[in-house]
């Protein structure tokens, strides 16, 4: 069959040929060696050091972390007999350049064959990754991975997506709601399964009293961590905080908020690169629209790289948020006051100055309508095998029972 997509790996198999290659055992040495080799290459590449997300990816792929992933999976599986599902088709998003590698490698490590569709949107991070991957897959040492891997790009095309979907046992859709709905119209085999990661919205929670009592060193650590969570992907990652919630009484919140944002603006002056012109316009439109629709006040900031909208009544206003350093803010008298905000679109709650046990008790007290993960500041963008409530290592495997 004639190719109707761009294959990013020279000599890669066709989708139909890929389907006939047997899977590997989970955590096979061939898979571990390839992931470890890419980790080493990324960590050594001077160009990759420009992009902190690539450095983080390189460290995530180290052999020691792969061992922890394996141990965690085996502990969770217990005596269950797990085997690879077969072929996994990953449809990567355009807003987070590195997510395709995490998704692909979790599937690869569990023994599956993989088809990955990358975004056609230009990205220096993605190009560095693809170049490193292609270079490794040309080496004889990684031939077993090369014959089980197909990385492609193509313009939006139902016919191409349908062709790739027809040979998969699992389809993984990373993208916005429109992308998910469009692709779900295209069939997969009756025996195949699908998991979708659609639009999500994330929150930050700061304990006002803890912030006020913290020393300058702790405040600097939290400030830098919050910046990394929010600005690495221009605040467009699903797990990047958009609504900042201040826990405490009115006096505490006012003092803590003022101090936090003063320090944060000083940090931005030293570290933030300029957003695109359209981002600044979009933020102004979002602010003005929200001012018409809700009871809000616009907080003055020293730089357009930060825009703050104080909400008298906490709300998500997720359809108005455009990223690029726009933050909605509100006060919470108690942690339970967050519950009315929650729905299935709320993904990550990152926190600072709040006791972990308090958060665990909050989750255990009553089933949550939203929130898939709760992490300290600085870890909102950390990828984990359990994402949006799905244990991907188990999604990519099926259980065989022996009675």
C-alpha positions as CSV (number, residue, x, y, z in Angstrom):
1,X,0.0,0.0,0.0
2,X,1.3,3.4,-0.9
3,X,2.3,5.6,2.1
4,X,0.0,8.4,2.8
5,X,2.0,9.8,5.7
6,X,5.6,10.9,6.4
7,X,7.5,8.2,8.2
8,X,10.0,9.8,10.5
9,X,12.1,6.6,10.9
10,X,13.9,5.5,7.8
11,X,13.2,1.9,6.9
12,X,10.3,1.7,9.3
13,X,7.6,-1.0,8.6
14,X,4.2,-0.2,7.2
15,X,1.3,-0.3,9.6
16,X,0.2,-3.7,8.2
17,X,3.7,-5.1,8.4
18,X,4.0,-3.9,12.0
19,X,0.9,-5.8,13.0
20,X,2.5,-9.1,12.1
21,X,5.6,-8.6,14.3
22,X,5.3,-10.5,17.6
23,X,5.2,-8.4,20.8
24,X,8.1,-8.5,23.2
25,X,7.9,-9.5,26.9
26,X,7.3,-6.7,29.3
27,X,10.5,-4.9,30.3
28,X,12.5,-6.9,27.8
29,X,16.2,-6.0,27.7
30,X,15.9,-4.7,24.2
31,X,13.3,-2.2,25.3
32,X,15.2,-1.2,28.4
33,X,18.5,-0.7,26.4
34,X,16.8,1.5,23.8
35,X,15.1,3.7,26.4
36,X,18.3,4.0,28.4
37,X,20.3,4.9,25.3
38,X,17.9,7.7,24.4
39,X,18.2,8.9,28.0
40,X,22.0,9.1,27.7
41,X,21.8,10.8,24.4
42,X,19.4,13.5,25.6
43,X,21.4,14.2,28.7
44,X,24.6,14.6,26.7
45,X,23.1,16.8,23.9
46,X,24.1,20.4,24.5
47,X,21.0,21.5,22.5
48,X,18.7,19.6,24.7
49,X,19.9,21.5,27.8
50,X,18.2,24.6,26.4
51,X,14.8,22.9,27.1
52,X,14.2,21.8,30.7
53,X,11.4,19.4,29.6
54,X,14.0,17.4,27.6
55,X,16.3,17.3,30.5
56,X,13.5,16.0,32.7
57,X,12.6,13.4,30.1
58,X,16.2,12.2,29.9
59,X,16.3,11.7,33.7
60,X,12.9,10.0,33.6
61,X,14.2,7.4,31.2
62,X,17.3,6.4,33.2
63,X,17.7,2.7,34.0
64,X,17.1,3.3,37.8
65,X,13.7,4.9,37.1
66,X,12.7,2.1,34.7
67,X,13.5,-0.3,37.5
68,X,11.2,1.6,39.8
69,X,8.4,1.6,37.2
70,X,8.8,-2.2,36.8
71,X,8.7,-2.8,40.5
72,X,5.7,-0.6,41.0
73,X,3.8,-2.3,38.2
74,X,4.6,-5.8,39.6
75,X,3.5,-4.7,43.0
76,X,0.2,-3.4,41.8
77,X,-0.4,-6.4,39.6
78,X,0.3,-8.9,42.3
79,X,-0.2,-12.4,41.0
80,X,-2.0,-11.3,37.8
81,X,-0.7,-12.7,34.6
82,X,-0.2,-9.7,32.2
83,X,0.7,-9.7,28.5
84,X,1.0,-6.9,25.9
85,X,-2.1,-6.0,24.1
86,X,-0.4,-5.9,20.7
87,X,-0.2,-2.6,18.7
88,X,-0.8,0.8,20.4
89,X,-1.6,3.8,18.3
90,X,-0.7,7.1,20.0
91,X,-2.1,10.4,18.7
92,X,0.1,13.1,20.3
93,X,-1.0,16.6,21.2
94,X,0.5,19.8,19.8
95,X,0.8,21.7,23.1
96,X,3.2,19.5,24.9
97,X,6.1,18.4,22.7
98,X,7.4,15.5,24.8
99,X,4.2,13.7,25.8
100,X,4.5,11.3,22.9
101,X,7.7,9.8,24.2
102,X,6.2,9.1,27.7
103,X,3.1,7.5,26.1
104,X,5.1,5.5,23.6
105,X,7.7,4.3,26.1
106,X,5.2,3.1,28.7
107,X,3.7,1.0,25.9
108,X,7.1,0.0,24.6
109,X,8.2,-1.2,28.0
110,X,5.2,-3.3,28.4
111,X,6.1,-5.1,25.1
112,X,3.8,-3.6,22.6
113,X,4.3,-2.5,19.0
114,X,3.7,1.2,18.5
115,X,2.5,3.7,16.0
116,X,2.9,7.3,17.0
117,X,1.4,10.2,15.2
118,X,3.3,13.4,16.0
119,X,1.8,16.9,15.6
120,X,2.7,18.7,12.4
121,X,3.2,21.9,14.4
122,X,6.9,23.0,14.2
123,X,8.7,22.5,17.5
124,X,12.5,22.5,18.1
125,X,12.0,20.1,21.1
126,X,10.2,17.6,18.9
127,X,12.8,17.8,16.2
128,X,15.6,17.2,18.6
129,X,13.7,14.2,20.0
130,X,12.9,12.7,16.6
131,X,16.5,13.2,15.4
132,X,17.8,11.4,18.4
133,X,15.3,8.6,18.1
134,X,15.9,8.1,14.4
135,X,19.7,8.0,15.0
136,X,19.4,5.3,17.6
137,X,16.9,3.2,15.6
138,X,19.4,3.0,12.7
139,X,21.9,1.2,15.0
140,X,21.9,-2.7,14.8
141,X,21.7,-2.8,18.6
142,X,18.1,-1.4,18.5
143,X,16.8,-3.4,15.5
144,X,14.2,-5.2,17.6
145,X,12.7,-1.8,18.6
146,X,12.9,-0.4,15.0
147,X,10.9,-3.2,13.6
148,X,8.2,-2.6,16.2
149,X,8.0,1.2,15.9
150,X,6.4,3.6,13.4
151,X,6.6,7.4,14.0
152,X,4.6,9.4,11.5
153,X,3.4,12.9,10.6
154,X,0.5,13.8,8.3
155,X,-2.0,16.6,7.8
156,X,-5.4,16.0,9.4
157,X,-6.9,13.1,7.4
158,X,-9.6,10.8,8.5
159,X,-8.6,8.2,5.9
160,X,-5.0,8.0,7.3
161,X,-6.1,7.9,10.9
162,X,-8.7,5.2,10.0
163,X,-5.9,3.1,8.3
164,X,-3.7,3.4,11.4
165,X,-6.7,2.7,13.7
166,X,-7.6,-0.4,11.8
167,X,-4.4,-2.2,12.9
168,X,-4.3,-1.1,16.5
169,X,-5.3,-2.9,19.7
170,X,-5.3,0.3,21.8
171,X,-5.8,3.8,20.6
172,X,-4.6,6.6,22.8
173,X,-5.8,10.1,22.0
174,X,-3.9,13.1,23.5
175,X,-5.6,16.3,22.5
176,X,-8.5,18.8,22.9
177,X,-12.1,17.9,23.1
178,X,-12.6,18.5,19.3
179,X,-9.7,16.2,18.5
180,X,-11.1,13.4,20.7
181,X,-14.6,13.7,19.3
182,X,-13.4,13.7,15.7
183,X,-11.2,10.7,16.1
184,X,-13.8,8.8,18.0
185,X,-16.0,8.8,14.9
186,X,-13.4,6.6,13.2
187,X,-13.7,2.9,14.1
188,X,-11.3,0.6,15.8
189,X,-11.4,-3.2,15.7
190,X,-14.2,-4.7,17.9
191,X,-11.6,-6.2,20.1
192,X,-9.6,-3.0,20.5
193,X,-9.8,-0.5,23.3
194,X,-9.4,3.2,23.6
195,X,-8.3,5.8,26.1
196,X,-8.6,9.6,25.6
197,X,-7.0,12.5,27.3
198,X,-9.2,15.5,26.5
199,X,-9.1,19.1,27.7
200,X,-8.3,19.4,31.4
201,X,-8.0,22.3,33.8
202,X,-5.7,22.6,36.8
203,X,-5.5,24.5,40.0
204,X,-2.9,25.7,42.5
205,X,-3.6,25.8,46.2
206,X,-1.5,27.9,48.6
207,X,-1.8,27.9,52.4
208,X,-1.7,31.6,53.3
209,X,-0.6,31.2,56.8
210,X,2.2,28.9,55.8
211,X,3.4,31.3,53.1
212,X,3.5,34.2,55.6
213,X,5.4,32.1,58.1
214,X,7.9,30.7,55.6
215,X,11.5,32.1,55.4
216,X,12.8,33.8,52.2
217,X,14.6,30.6,51.1
218,X,11.3,28.6,51.2
219,X,9.4,31.3,49.4
220,X,12.1,31.4,46.7
221,X,11.8,27.7,46.2
222,X,8.0,27.8,46.0
223,X,8.2,30.7,43.6
224,X,10.5,29.0,41.2
225,X,8.5,25.8,41.4
226,X,5.3,27.6,40.6
227,X,7.0,29.3,37.6
228,X,8.1,25.9,36.2
229,X,4.7,24.4,36.6
230,X,3.0,27.3,34.8
231,X,5.4,28.7,32.2
232,X,7.3,25.8,30.7
233,X,4.6,25.2,28.1
234,X,3.2,28.7,28.1
235,X,0.6,27.5,30.7
236,X,-1.1,25.4,28.0
237,X,-0.2,22.0,29.5
238,X,-3.4,20.5,31.1
239,X,-1.6,20.2,34.4
240,X,-0.3,23.8,34.5
241,X,-2.2,25.9,37.1
242,X,-4.7,28.4,35.9
243,X,-6.8,29.1,39.0
244,X,-4.8,30.0,42.1
245,X,-6.7,29.4,45.4
246,X,-5.7,31.0,48.6
247,X,-6.5,29.0,51.8
248,X,-7.1,31.2,54.8
249,X,-9.0,34.1,56.3
250,X,-9.3,37.4,54.5
251,X,-6.4,39.1,56.2
252,X,-4.0,36.2,55.7
253,X,-5.0,35.9,52.0
254,X,-4.5,39.5,51.3
255,X,-1.0,39.7,52.8
256,X,0.1,36.3,51.4
257,X,-1.1,37.1,47.9
258,X,0.5,40.5,47.8
259,X,3.9,39.1,48.9
260,X,3.7,36.1,46.6
261,X,3.0,38.0,43.4
262,X,5.6,40.7,44.3
263,X,8.2,38.0,44.5
264,X,6.9,36.2,41.4
265,X,7.1,39.4,39.3
266,X,10.7,39.8,40.3
267,X,11.4,36.2,39.3
268,X,9.7,36.8,35.9
269,X,11.9,39.8,35.2
270,X,15.0,37.5,35.3
271,X,13.7,34.4,33.7
272,X,10.7,34.8,31.4
273,X,11.0,34.9,27.7
274,X,8.5,37.1,25.8
275,X,5.2,35.5,24.7
276,X,3.9,35.9,21.2
277,X,2.0,39.1,20.3
278,X,-1.3,37.1,19.9
279,X,-0.9,35.8,23.5
280,X,-1.0,39.3,25.0
281,X,-4.1,40.2,22.9
282,X,-5.9,37.0,23.9
283,X,-5.2,37.7,27.6
284,X,-6.7,41.2,27.3
285,X,-9.8,39.8,25.6
286,X,-10.2,37.1,28.3
287,X,-9.9,39.7,31.1
288,X,-12.4,42.0,29.5
289,X,-14.9,39.2,28.8
290,X,-14.6,37.9,32.3
291,X,-15.1,41.4,33.7
292,X,-18.4,41.6,31.8
293,X,-19.6,38.1,32.8
294,X,-18.6,37.9,36.5
295,X,-17.8,39.8,39.6
296,X,-14.1,40.3,39.3
297,X,-11.3,42.8,39.8
298,X,-8.3,43.1,37.6
299,X,-5.0,43.2,39.6
300,X,-2.3,45.6,38.4
301,X,0.9,43.9,37.4
302,X,4.3,45.2,36.5
303,X,4.6,43.1,33.3
304,X,2.3,41.8,30.6
305,X,3.8,38.4,31.1
306,X,1.6,38.1,34.2
307,X,-2.1,39.0,34.3
308,X,-4.2,38.5,37.4
309,X,-8.0,38.4,37.7
310,X,-9.4,38.2,41.2
311,X,-12.7,36.3,41.5
312,X,-15.0,37.3,44.3
313,X,-16.7,33.9,43.9
314,X,-14.4,31.0,43.1
315,X,-15.1,29.5,39.6
316,X,-13.2,27.8,36.8
317,X,-14.1,30.0,33.9
318,X,-12.2,27.4,31.9
319,X,-13.5,28.3,28.4
320,X,-12.1,31.8,28.8
321,X,-8.6,30.8,29.8
322,X,-5.9,31.2,27.1
323,X,-2.7,30.5,29.0
324,X,0.4,32.7,28.6
325,X,0.6,33.9,32.2
326,X,-3.1,34.5,32.9
327,X,-4.1,33.6,36.4
328,X,-7.6,33.6,38.0
329,X,-7.5,33.9,41.8
330,X,-9.9,33.4,44.7
331,X,-10.0,32.8,48.4
332,X,-11.1,29.6,50.2
333,X,-12.0,29.8,53.9
334,X,-11.7,26.0,54.2
335,X,-10.4,23.2,52.0
336,X,-13.9,21.8,51.7
337,X,-14.9,25.0,49.9
338,X,-13.1,23.7,46.8
339,X,-15.6,20.9,46.3
340,X,-18.2,22.9,44.4
341,X,-15.6,23.8,41.8
342,X,-14.8,20.2,40.9
343,X,-15.9,18.3,37.9
344,X,-14.2,15.8,35.5
345,X,-12.4,18.5,33.7
346,X,-10.2,19.3,36.8
347,X,-7.0,17.4,36.5
348,X,-4.1,18.5,38.8
349,X,-4.1,20.3,42.1
350,X,-0.6,21.6,42.9
351,X,0.0,22.9,46.4
352,X,2.3,24.8,48.7
353,X,2.1,25.4,52.4
354,X,-0.6,22.7,52.9
355,X,-0.1,19.5,55.0
356,X,-0.1,16.4,52.9
357,X,-2.2,14.5,55.5
358,X,-4.8,17.2,55.3
359,X,-5.1,16.6,51.5
360,X,-5.2,12.9,52.0
361,X,-8.0,13.3,54.5
362,X,-9.8,15.6,52.1
363,X,-9.7,13.0,49.3
364,X,-10.8,10.2,51.6
365,X,-13.6,12.0,53.3
366,X,-16.0,12.0,50.3
367,X,-15.7,10.9,46.6
368,X,-14.4,13.8,44.5
369,X,-16.2,14.9,41.4
370,X,-12.8,16.0,40.0
371,X,-9.0,16.1,40.6
372,X,-6.9,13.2,39.3
373,X,-3.7,14.1,41.0
374,X,-2.4,16.2,43.9
375,X,1.3,17.2,43.8
376,X,3.6,19.7,45.4
377,X,4.6,22.9,43.5
378,X,7.3,22.0,41.0
379,X,5.7,18.6,40.1
380,X,2.7,19.6,38.1
381,X,4.4,18.6,34.8
382,X,6.0,15.4,36.1
383,X,4.7,12.5,34.0
384,X,3.6,9.4,35.9
385,X,2.2,6.0,34.7
386,X,-1.1,6.9,36.4
387,X,-2.4,9.9,34.4
388,X,-5.9,11.3,34.5
389,X,-6.8,8.4,36.7
390,X,-5.7,5.8,34.2
391,X,-2.9,3.3,35.0
392,X,-1.3,3.3,31.6
393,X,0.9,0.3,32.3
394,X,-2.2,-1.7,32.8
395,X,-4.1,-0.1,29.9
396,X,-1.3,-1.3,27.6
397,X,-1.5,-4.8,29.0
398,X,-4.3,-7.4,29.3
399,X,-4.8,-9.9,32.0
400,X,-4.9,-13.6,31.3
401,X,-6.6,-15.8,33.9
402,X,-5.7,-19.4,34.6
403,X,-8.3,-21.2,36.6
